[in-house]
Amino acid sequence: MISVAYHDDLKEVQDSAPLAALLDAPAAAAPFDRLAWWQGLARDCGLAPLLAVARDGDDAAVLPLQRTGAGLQALANWYSFRVRPVVTPGADSRALLTRLAADLARRDGRLTLAPVPDEHGEARLLAEAFRAAGWFVDVCPCDTNHVLAVGGRSYAEYLAGRPGPLRTTLKRKARKVVVSLFHHFDDAAWDAYEAIYAQSWKPEEGSPAFLRRFAEAEGAAGRLRMAVAYAAIDGIVQPVAAQFWTVEGGTAYIHKLAHVEAAKPLSPGTTLSAALFEQVIDRDGVDFVDFGTGDDGYKRDWMEFQRPRYRLSMLRPGNPRHWPRIARLVLRRLAGGREHG
């Protein structure tokens, strides 16, 4: 018998031993699948969580959601590389998610999930489960994820395959900056990162408190890889670039990078990236490097393939209020060709 429960108090989930184990490392081998990540989004980013949980004995499927004015949405924001259901290994994920989808229809008639991966059939499984439960489901690409598959190469072998201009830049500029690399959280290094970010081309940080607490936790767990570059500007040596990565489950995640605009001629970001790629490939022995979402041109210099991310728009067709939106989604689907899911 599959039961369904909802939790807006995430401490309830933390106090459930089976769920806490499923939603923590090492079982959850990526930050975005962990209860701590969702707690941070709620605490520091102002999201209103609602974890939907289907259970059948010791098996569970957890769908991280948030309440919004536009219905239920994925419990994710700009820091999240992806969102997906977290399911007990070996469980009947289709049955659990179909039962969960049927129960969700009693709570809300509109649900949007993004950015959803499909490397392991996640988007397809969700679409099939919600359709089986009577929902109208529209699936469309919404973002791009750039990834490197190391494939057993050493850093030197990987670097040899980078574009010629990047390798030339690295050779010419690397000696002009000094790199400090950290495997633990360092207050001074983080202060340098925040100062660099404030002087960079990046928009204002959405939630500095969320990012710092996440970095502190990853440092305590031994998963943090952070680097700061120092160089002379107007005769004064100062931090000019910083990057924040994490490593676990055979994957390195590139969360944040920034450089001071005045240091751009020195290409300190290129030197920092090279130092961190060498670290994660030769010393951490990762199989993949994940550059998150966004189709920025510079990511193509370092990454070798792309994975789509999908938006799933789910609506209850029995509610007349949803008919105009369903009609628009169907027309868009017809105009754009066959949908993914």
GIKALIN-V791145 format. One record per residue. PHI is phi in whole degrees, 0 to 359 (none if undefined). OMEGA is omega in degrees with one decimal (none if undefined). BURIAL is b if it has 24 or more other ideal C-beta (glycine too) atoms within 12 Angstrom, else e. Layout:
phi & omega & burial
PHI & OMEGA & BURIAL
PHI & OMEGA & BURIAL
//
This chain:
phi & omega & burial
none & -179.9 & e
268 & 176.2 & b
250 & -178.6 & e
234 & 177.1 & b
222 & -178.8 & b
232 & -175.8 & b
227 & 170.1 & b
263 & 171.4 & b
263 & -173.7 & e
289 & 175.9 & b
293 & 177.0 & e
299 & 179.0 & e
290 & 179.8 & b
299 & -177.9 & e
278 & 176.4 & e
267 & -173.3 & b
304 & -179.3 & e
297 & -180.0 & e
289 & 179.1 & b
299 & 179.0 & b
292 & 179.7 & e
294 & -172.4 & b
255 & 176.8 & b
222 & 175.9 & b
294 & 4.1 & b
272 & -178.9 & e
300 & 175.2 & e
270 & -170.9 & b
269 & 173.6 & b
208 & -177.0 & b
304 & -170.1 & b
284 & 177.4 & b
259 & -171.9 & b
258 & 176.3 & b
301 & -178.9 & b
299 & 178.0 & b
296 & -179.1 & b
293 & 176.7 & b
297 & 177.7 & b
296 & 178.0 & b
299 & 179.2 & b
290 & -173.9 & b
286 & -169.4 & e
254 & -177.0 & e
245 & 173.9 & b
72 & 178.4 & e
275 & -179.0 & b
256 & -171.3 & e
286 & 169.8 & b
212 & 178.5 & b
277 & 177.3 & b
263 & -173.0 & b
233 & 172.0 & b
254 & -177.0 & b
229 & 174.2 & b
225 & -173.4 & b
66 & 179.9 & e
274 & -179.0 & e
270 & -178.9 & b
213 & 169.5 & b
232 & -177.1 & b
244 & 177.1 & b
247 & -177.4 & b
281 & -176.6 & b
237 & 171.9 & b
223 & 175.2 & b
276 & 175.1 & b
221 & 176.9 & e
292 & 179.9 & e
254 & -178.8 & e
95 & 179.1 & b
281 & 177.7 & b
225 & 177.5 & b
297 & 176.2 & b
281 & -174.6 & b
201 & 172.0 & b
210 & -174.1 & b
297 & 177.9 & b
277 & -173.5 & b
272 & 176.2 & b
292 & -177.2 & b
194 & 172.1 & b
221 & -179.5 & b
202 & 174.3 & b
290 & 176.0 & b
253 & -172.5 & b
235 & 175.9 & b
304 & 178.9 & b
305 & 178.9 & e
85 & -179.2 & e
284 & 176.2 & b
279 & -173.9 & e
298 & -179.2 & b
296 & -179.6 & b
295 & -179.4 & b
297 & -176.6 & b
287 & 177.0 & b
294 & 176.5 & b
295 & 178.3 & b
296 & 179.2 & b
297 & 178.8 & b
296 & -179.7 & b
288 & 179.2 & b
299 & 179.6 & b
299 & 178.9 & b
280 & -175.9 & e
258 & -176.5 & e
203 & -179.3 & b
261 & -178.3 & b
218 & -176.8 & b
214 & 179.1 & b
233 & 178.9 & b
239 & 176.8 & b
191 & -5.4 & b
272 & -176.0 & b
259 & 176.3 & b
279 & 174.0 & b
217 & 179.8 & b
300 & 179.8 & b
244 & 176.3 & e
80 & -175.4 & e
296 & -178.6 & b
296 & -179.3 & b
296 & -179.7 & b
297 & 179.4 & b
298 & 179.8 & b
300 & -179.3 & b
294 & -178.9 & b
295 & -178.2 & b
289 & 176.0 & b
296 & 178.9 & b
297 & 179.6 & e
269 & 173.7 & b
94 & 178.6 & e
272 & 163.8 & b
281 & -177.1 & b
232 & 173.4 & b
245 & -179.1 & b
240 & 177.8 & b
215 & 175.7 & b
296 & -179.7 & b
230 & -177.9 & b
195 & -179.2 & b
233 & 178.3 & b
243 & 179.5 & b
267 & -172.7 & b
223 & 170.9 & b
247 & 169.7 & b
262 & -173.1 & e
294 & 175.5 & b
63 & 176.6 & e
79 & 180.0 & e
286 & 168.2 & e
280 & 177.3 & e
299 & -179.6 & b
298 & 178.7 & e
293 & 176.9 & e
297 & -177.7 & b
298 & -179.9 & b
298 & 179.8 & e
266 & 178.9 & e
284 & 178.4 & b
303 & -178.5 & e
305 & 179.5 & e
302 & 179.1 & e
294 & -179.4 & b
294 & 177.3 & e
293 & 177.9 & e
301 & -179.1 & b
297 & -179.2 & b
294 & -176.1 & e
279 & -169.4 & e
254 & -172.2 & b
301 & -177.4 & b
286 & -176.3 & e
269 & 177.8 & b
229 & 176.2 & b
247 & -175.6 & e
251 & 170.2 & b
248 & -176.9 & b
243 & -175.5 & b
238 & 173.6 & b
253 & 179.3 & b
225 & 178.2 & e
285 & -179.5 & b
234 & -175.9 & b
302 & -177.9 & e
294 & 178.6 & e
296 & 179.5 & b
292 & 175.7 & b
299 & 177.4 & e
297 & 178.3 & b
302 & -177.7 & b
295 & 177.8 & b
293 & 178.7 & e
296 & -178.9 & b
301 & -178.9 & b
294 & -179.4 & e
257 & -175.4 & e
263 & 177.2 & b
279 & -173.6 & e
284 & 173.4 & b
291 & -179.8 & e
303 & -179.3 & e
300 & -177.3 & b
294 & -179.6 & e
211 & 178.8 & e
303 & -178.3 & e
295 & 178.3 & e
300 & -175.2 & b
294 & -179.5 & b
295 & -179.7 & b
296 & 177.1 & b
296 & 179.0 & b
297 & 178.1 & b
299 & -179.0 & b
294 & 179.5 & b
293 & 175.5 & b
296 & 179.3 & b
296 & -179.5 & e
274 & 179.8 & e
81 & -177.1 & e
260 & -176.5 & b
283 & 169.6 & b
226 & -176.3 & b
233 & -179.4 & b
223 & 176.7 & b
232 & 178.3 & b
255 & 178.8 & b
242 & 178.2 & b
204 & 179.7 & b
271 & 172.7 & e
235 & -175.2 & b
55 & 176.1 & e
81 & -178.4 & e
244 & 178.2 & e
284 & -175.7 & e
207 & 175.6 & b
292 & -174.6 & b
237 & 179.0 & b
203 & 178.5 & b
209 & 176.0 & b
221 & -176.3 & b
232 & 178.9 & b
241 & 166.4 & b
227 & -177.4 & b
227 & 172.2 & b
190 & 176.2 & b
57 & 179.2 & b
80 & -179.3 & e
232 & 170.8 & b
258 & -180.0 & b
253 & 178.4 & b
265 & -174.0 & b
272 & -172.7 & b
215 & 171.9 & b
209 & -179.7 & b
200 & 172.7 & b
219 & 177.1 & b
290 & -176.9 & b
301 & -179.1 & e
294 & -178.5 & e
265 & -175.2 & b
306 & 179.0 & e
300 & 179.8 & e
274 & -177.4 & b
49 & -177.8 & b
293 & 178.9 & b
295 & 178.1 & b
295 & 179.4 & b
295 & 178.4 & b
295 & 179.2 & b
302 & -179.6 & b
300 & -179.7 & b
297 & -179.0 & b
285 & 174.6 & b
298 & 177.5 & b
298 & 179.2 & b
299 & -172.4 & b
285 & -179.1 & b
277 & -173.7 & b
278 & -174.8 & e
254 & 177.0 & e
275 & 176.5 & b
65 & -178.2 & e
288 & 175.1 & b
265 & -177.5 & e
223 & 168.4 & b
235 & -174.2 & b
248 & -176.8 & b
263 & 174.7 & b
70 & -177.3 & b
265 & -178.2 & b
106 & -175.1 & b
257 & 179.4 & e
299 & -176.3 & e
300 & -176.3 & e
295 & 179.6 & b
293 & -178.6 & b
292 & 178.7 & e
293 & -174.5 & b
257 & -176.2 & b
264 & -175.7 & b
236 & 172.6 & e
208 & -175.5 & e
239 & 176.5 & b
235 & 179.1 & b
286 & 170.0 & b
241 & -170.2 & b
243 & 169.7 & b
253 & 175.8 & b
253 & 177.7 & b
255 & -177.3 & b
245 & -178.9 & b
222 & 175.4 & b
276 & -174.8 & b
291 & 179.6 & b
284 & -179.5 & e
264 & -177.3 & e
302 & 179.3 & e
298 & -177.1 & e
269 & -174.7 & b
298 & 179.1 & e
300 & -180.0 & e
291 & 177.2 & b
300 & 179.8 & b
299 & 179.3 & e
296 & -179.8 & e
294 & 178.1 & b
295 & 179.2 & e
297 & 177.7 & e
296 & 178.7 & e
298 & 179.4 & e
295 & -179.7 & e
287 & -174.8 & e
263 & -179.2 & e
99 & -174.7 & e
293 & 179.1 & e
285 & -177.7 & b
291 & -168.4 & b
275 & none & b
//
